[in-house]
Every structure is written in C-alpha cells, then in structure tokens.
Amino acid sequence: MGYIPIAPHVYFSQFMDDHNPNDRRRALEMNKKLLEFCDELWVFGDEITEGMREEIEYFKKIKGEDKIRFIRNGLP
C-alpha cells in the first residue's frame, strides 16, 4: 500500500488563528484525532515545536515509538 501525507497545519491555518489560544488548542486536538487514522508518523526538520512534541508523544502512546520516523536535514 502507498502513503499519503497528512499536514493539517497547512490547511487548519487557513481558518484558525494559531495565535488564539482557543483555536490553537482545538487545532492540536483535531491533529491528534487525525493521528488516530495514521499508520506512521514522519517528522520532518530539525526543529521540534511544542505542538509537534505534544503530537509526537500522543502518537507514541497510541501507535508506538517504532512507528515514528524522523527526517532531519533531508536524511532519514
């Protein structure tokens, strides 16, 4: 089976304000709900934000650490 990228920060930011604490909290909760449908989590980049860390920890809890792949500087 193939892969499909899920990047909610790209589309949630079109109608939610990341600087509004209520919108930010709702977006993080929606992101977690989307993670429940994912088989793997790929994390790109060298910087891990607070929100990313929360989502990574949630994914570890529901799917396991072995299902997370970190891609840094373009390298696995």
LINQUI-V900437 format. One record per residue. N is the residue number from 0. PHI is phi in radians with two decimals (* if undefined). PSI is psi in radians with two decimals (NA if undefined). D_CENTER is the distance of its C-alpha to the mean C-alpha in whole Angstrom. Layout:
n=(N | N)
phi=(PHI | PHI)
psi=(PSI | PSI)
d_center=(D_CENTER | D_CENTER)
This chain:
n=(0 | 1 | 2 | 3 | 4 | 5 | 6 | 7 | 8 | 9 | 10 | 11 | 12 | 13 | 14 | 15 | 16 | 17 | 18 | 19 | 20 | 21 | 22 | 23 | 24 | 25 | 26 | 27 | 28 | 29 | 30 | 31 | 32 | 33 | 34 | 35 | 36 | 37 | 38 | 39 | 40 | 41 | 42 | 43 | 44 | 45 | 46 | 47 | 48 | 49 | 50 | 51 | 52 | 53 | 54 | 55 | 56 | 57 | 58 | 59 | 60 | 61 | 62 | 63 | 64 | 65 | 66 | 67 | 68 | 69 | 70 | 71 | 72 | 73 | 74 | 75)
phi=(* | -1.55 | -2.12 | -2.40 | -1.32 | -2.03 | -2.29 | -1.08 | -1.08 | -1.27 | -1.70 | -1.11 | -1.18 | -1.28 | -2.33 | -2.18 | -1.73 | -1.12 | -1.54 | -1.61 | -0.98 | -1.19 | -1.11 | -1.07 | -1.10 | -1.10 | -1.10 | -1.10 | -1.17 | -1.16 | -1.06 | -1.10 | -1.07 | -1.09 | -1.06 | -1.11 | -1.64 | -1.63 | -1.54 | -2.44 | -2.16 | -1.87 | -1.93 | -1.81 | 1.81 | -1.58 | -1.71 | -1.93 | -1.39 | -1.03 | -1.13 | -1.09 | -1.06 | -1.09 | -1.20 | -1.08 | -1.10 | -1.10 | -1.10 | -0.98 | -1.13 | -1.61 | -2.15 | 1.83 | -1.12 | -1.22 | -1.70 | -1.94 | -2.12 | -1.77 | -1.99 | -2.08 | 0.92 | 1.35 | -2.07 | -1.25)
psi=(2.64 | -2.94 | 2.69 | 2.23 | 2.38 | 2.01 | 1.32 | -0.46 | -0.42 | -0.76 | -0.53 | -0.57 | -0.22 | -0.43 | 0.06 | 2.58 | 1.93 | -0.32 | -0.15 | 2.04 | -0.64 | -0.76 | -0.74 | -0.79 | -0.76 | -0.72 | -0.74 | -0.67 | -0.68 | -0.67 | -0.75 | -0.69 | -0.74 | -0.65 | -0.49 | -0.38 | -0.08 | 2.51 | -0.50 | 2.76 | 2.11 | 2.18 | 2.06 | 2.47 | 2.89 | -0.38 | 2.27 | 1.97 | 2.96 | -0.76 | -0.72 | -0.75 | -0.73 | -0.75 | -0.69 | -0.80 | -0.69 | -0.78 | -0.72 | -0.75 | -0.71 | -0.45 | -0.39 | 2.55 | -0.50 | -0.16 | 0.17 | 2.31 | 2.22 | 2.20 | 1.90 | 2.39 | 0.55 | 0.12 | 2.43 | NA)
d_center=(21 | 19 | 15 | 14 | 11 | 8 | 7 | 8 | 8 | 11 | 13 | 12 | 14 | 17 | 18 | 16 | 17 | 15 | 18 | 19 | 18 | 18 | 16 | 13 | 13 | 14 | 11 | 8 | 11 | 10 | 6 | 7 | 10 | 9 | 7 | 11 | 12 | 10 | 13 | 11 | 7 | 8 | 8 | 10 | 12 | 14 | 13 | 10 | 10 | 11 | 8 | 6 | 8 | 9 | 5 | 7 | 10 | 9 | 9 | 12 | 14 | 13 | 13 | 14 | 14 | 16 | 13 | 11 | 12 | 12 | 13 | 15 | 18 | 18 | 19 | 17)
